[in-house]
Each structure stands twice: as structure tokens, then as C-alpha cells.
């Protein structure tokens, strides 16, 4: 299981027009990107690029990938620097896997060994397809699994187990059904939403990840 990310014609708005660090909810370009992704394939999720064609972020999430054992995430110029993004970077560092902020092209993602995205409500979700092609072997990878385990230990919750109990109904009820159908083939590798997210955020040491 896992998410399918696609590059959309709609790009991120440059920081000179809207500061991406301002978490505003009037970003119509997010909605346009979601519509573009849905037109390409039901359940697909948008991955945005900047003016130069480098990956920025999803529509409400941050992107990570692994290539040759190194974790990469987009540079922070044109992205919302999410709390979960920072938490993931801190966890990776604690596991001896530093994260490099880099200019990532769509070509780089096609050559990735594994990928995932982070978001406060759902922690981290594996990206197993990119532009209709499998990422790596098309399954959640070992780095993703290690970080998910570390995150579970940090908050004292077995995230995957909790998600397997609550996620299908909660996702459908909250209008997240396309992604739920895309991901529910393997609930062991799907993370938090609704009550689970509440539990995890409630137990996170916010100052540690600030």
C-alpha cells in the first residue's frame, strides 16, 4: 500500500507573493493542484514544484525520499515548514540518519529507493507510486519503517496498530475517501488520523521538535 504522488501543472506560488511559512487556508492553488491530480487518477495526490521545476511540497504535507541510503527533503524556501516535517528530521537524526535539504527534481524522485510524506494529522505515509511508476520496489521501505517505529516509541503509541483499528471509517467520514481507497490495501503501513492524531500530538514533546 501507499500513496500515489503526481506532478501537477499547478505549481507552488513563489515566496515573493505568499510567504509559505504563513499557514493560511485561502490557497486556491492547493485546490487546483488537487483537482489536477484527481483528473489524472482517482486517489492520486498532488506534488507541487517551484518555478525552476524542483519539488516543493504536497497540498498540506511535506515530502521526503531516500536515495542511496541518504534521506532528502526539499529546501525550505517555498514550503510550509511543518511541525511533523521537523519531527521526522529530528527522529531521523536520532537514528543516525541525517536529512539533507536539497533541490529535488522529478527525475530524482523517479530514481528514489523509497519516499513518504509527513502531516500532523497522519504522521507519515509511504509514497509507493510517483507519476504512475513504482517508487523503489513499490512497497514501504526500510527507512520509512525504522522512522515509523521510532515515532511510535517517541509517543508511546503503536501508530500502525492504532491506525489499523480506526482509520477506514474515520477517513471516509472526514472526506478523505480517495486517499483511503488508495492506501487501505495494507493498513499496517498507514498512520494516524482523527483519534490517533489526537493521541500522538498529545504525547509529543512539542519543545523538543520546535
C-alpha positions as CSV (number, residue, x, y, z in Angstrom):
1,X,0.0,0.0,0.0
2,X,0.9,3.6,-0.1
3,X,0.2,7.0,-1.8
4,X,0.4,7.9,-5.4
5,X,2.0,11.3,-6.0
6,X,1.8,13.1,-9.3
7,X,3.3,16.3,-10.6
8,X,0.6,18.8,-11.5
9,X,0.6,21.7,-13.9
10,X,-0.3,23.9,-10.9
11,X,2.9,25.0,-9.2
12,X,3.6,26.5,-5.8
13,X,3.2,30.2,-5.5
14,X,6.6,31.9,-5.2
15,X,7.5,33.1,-1.7
16,X,7.7,36.7,-3.0
17,X,4.0,36.6,-3.5
18,X,2.9,34.5,-0.5
19,X,5.2,33.6,2.4
20,X,4.9,29.8,2.6
21,X,5.6,29.9,6.3
22,X,2.2,31.6,6.8
23,X,-0.2,28.8,7.3
24,X,-3.2,30.4,5.6
25,X,-6.2,28.4,4.4
26,X,-7.0,30.5,1.3
27,X,-4.6,28.8,-1.0
28,X,-6.7,28.2,-4.0
29,X,-3.7,26.8,-5.9
30,X,-3.7,23.8,-3.5
31,X,-7.3,23.1,-4.6
32,X,-6.4,23.5,-8.2
33,X,-3.5,21.0,-7.8
34,X,-5.8,18.5,-6.1
35,X,-8.2,18.8,-9.0
36,X,-5.4,18.2,-11.5
37,X,-4.2,15.2,-9.6
38,X,-7.8,13.7,-9.3
39,X,-8.2,14.2,-13.1
40,X,-5.1,12.2,-13.7
41,X,-6.2,9.3,-11.4
42,X,-8.8,8.9,-8.7
43,X,-7.0,8.9,-5.4
44,X,-3.7,10.5,-6.7
45,X,-2.2,13.2,-4.6
46,X,-0.6,16.4,-5.9
47,X,3.1,17.1,-5.6
48,X,4.0,20.7,-6.4
49,X,7.1,22.2,-8.0
50,X,8.6,25.7,-7.9
51,X,9.4,28.0,-10.8
52,X,12.6,26.1,-11.5
53,X,10.8,22.7,-11.6
54,X,12.1,21.5,-8.2
55,X,9.8,19.7,-5.8
56,X,8.4,21.8,-3.0
57,X,5.5,20.1,-1.1
58,X,2.2,18.4,-1.3
59,X,-1.1,20.2,-0.7
60,X,-0.8,20.1,3.1
61,X,2.1,17.8,3.6
62,X,5.9,17.7,3.3
63,X,7.9,15.3,1.1
64,X,10.8,13.0,1.9
65,X,12.7,10.5,-0.2
66,X,15.7,8.1,0.1
67,X,18.3,7.6,-2.5
68,X,21.5,5.5,-1.9
69,X,20.8,5.5,1.8
70,X,20.5,9.2,2.1
71,X,17.3,11.0,3.2
72,X,16.4,14.1,1.2
73,X,13.7,16.7,1.6
74,X,13.1,19.9,-0.3
75,X,14.8,23.1,0.7
76,X,12.6,25.2,2.9
77,X,12.4,28.3,0.6
78,X,8.9,27.7,-0.9
79,X,7.3,25.3,1.6
80,X,5.4,25.3,4.8
81,X,7.9,24.1,7.4
82,X,5.6,21.6,9.1
83,X,5.9,20.5,12.7
84,X,5.8,16.9,11.5
85,X,8.5,17.6,9.0
86,X,10.7,18.8,11.8
87,X,9.7,15.9,14.0
88,X,10.7,13.5,11.2
89,X,14.0,15.2,10.7
90,X,14.7,15.1,14.4
91,X,13.8,11.4,14.6
92,X,16.0,10.6,11.6
93,X,18.9,12.4,13.3
94,X,18.3,10.4,16.5
95,X,18.6,7.2,14.4
96,X,21.9,8.3,12.9
97,X,20.2,9.2,9.6
98,X,20.7,13.0,9.0
99,X,18.3,14.6,6.5
100,X,19.7,16.7,3.7
101,X,17.6,19.7,2.5
102,X,18.2,19.7,-1.3
103,X,16.9,20.7,-4.7
104,X,14.9,17.6,-5.7
105,X,13.8,17.2,-9.3
106,X,11.0,14.9,-10.5
107,X,13.8,12.9,-12.1
108,X,15.3,12.4,-8.7
109,X,12.0,11.1,-7.3
110,X,11.8,8.6,-10.2
111,X,15.2,7.2,-9.1
112,X,14.3,7.2,-5.4
113,X,14.6,4.0,-3.4
114,X,11.7,5.0,-1.2
115,X,9.6,8.0,-0.3
116,X,7.0,9.3,2.2
117,X,5.2,12.4,3.2
118,X,4.5,13.9,6.7
119,X,1.5,15.7,8.0
120,X,0.3,16.5,11.5
121,X,-2.9,14.5,11.3
122,X,-1.4,11.4,9.8
123,X,2.3,11.4,10.9
124,X,3.9,9.8,7.9
125,X,2.5,7.9,4.9
126,X,4.7,5.9,2.4
127,X,4.7,7.1,-1.2
128,X,4.9,3.9,-3.3
129,X,4.0,5.4,-6.7
130,X,5.1,8.5,-8.5
131,X,3.8,9.7,-11.8
132,X,2.3,6.2,-12.5
133,X,5.5,4.4,-11.7
134,X,6.5,2.4,-8.6
135,X,8.9,4.1,-6.2
136,X,11.7,1.6,-5.5
137,X,10.1,-1.8,-5.3
138,X,6.6,-0.3,-4.9
139,X,6.4,-1.1,-1.1
140,X,7.1,0.9,2.1
141,X,10.9,0.9,2.5
142,X,13.2,0.0,5.4
143,X,14.0,3.7,6.3
144,X,10.3,4.6,6.4
145,X,9.6,1.6,8.7
146,X,12.5,2.4,11.0
147,X,11.3,6.0,11.4
148,X,7.7,4.9,11.9
149,X,8.9,2.6,14.7
150,X,11.0,5.5,16.2
151,X,8.0,7.8,16.1
152,X,5.8,5.2,17.8
153,X,8.4,4.8,20.5
154,X,8.7,8.5,21.0
155,X,4.9,9.0,21.6
156,X,4.3,5.7,23.3
157,X,1.7,4.6,20.7
158,X,2.0,1.8,18.2
159,X,0.9,4.1,15.3
160,X,0.4,1.4,12.7
161,X,-1.6,-0.8,15.0
162,X,-3.8,2.1,16.1
163,X,-4.3,3.2,12.5
164,X,-5.4,-0.3,11.5
165,X,-8.2,-0.2,14.1
166,X,-9.6,3.3,13.4
167,X,-8.5,4.6,10.0
168,X,-11.0,3.3,7.3
169,X,-14.2,4.7,8.9
170,X,-12.6,7.9,10.1
171,X,-11.1,8.7,6.7
172,X,-14.3,8.2,4.9
173,X,-16.3,10.2,7.4
174,X,-13.9,13.1,7.0
175,X,-13.9,13.3,3.3
176,X,-10.5,11.7,2.8
177,X,-12.0,8.8,1.0
178,X,-9.9,8.9,-2.2
179,X,-6.7,8.5,-0.3
180,X,-8.3,5.9,2.0
181,X,-9.1,3.7,-1.0
182,X,-5.7,4.3,-2.4
183,X,-4.0,3.3,0.9
184,X,-6.2,0.8,2.6
185,X,-4.7,-2.3,0.8
186,X,-2.1,-2.5,3.6
187,X,-3.2,-0.9,6.9
188,X,0.0,-1.9,8.7
189,X,1.8,0.9,6.9
190,X,-0.8,3.6,7.3
191,X,-0.6,6.1,10.1
192,X,-2.5,8.5,12.2
193,X,-5.8,10.4,11.6
194,X,-8.6,11.6,13.9
195,X,-8.3,10.0,17.4
196,X,-4.9,8.6,16.6
197,X,-3.6,12.0,15.6
198,X,-5.0,13.5,18.8
199,X,-3.2,10.8,20.8
200,X,0.1,11.3,19.1
201,X,0.1,15.1,19.1
202,X,-1.0,15.0,22.8
203,X,2.1,12.9,23.7
204,X,4.7,14.7,21.6
205,X,7.3,16.8,23.3
206,X,6.5,20.0,21.4
207,X,9.5,21.9,22.7
208,X,11.8,19.1,21.5
209,X,10.6,19.4,17.9
210,X,10.3,23.2,17.9
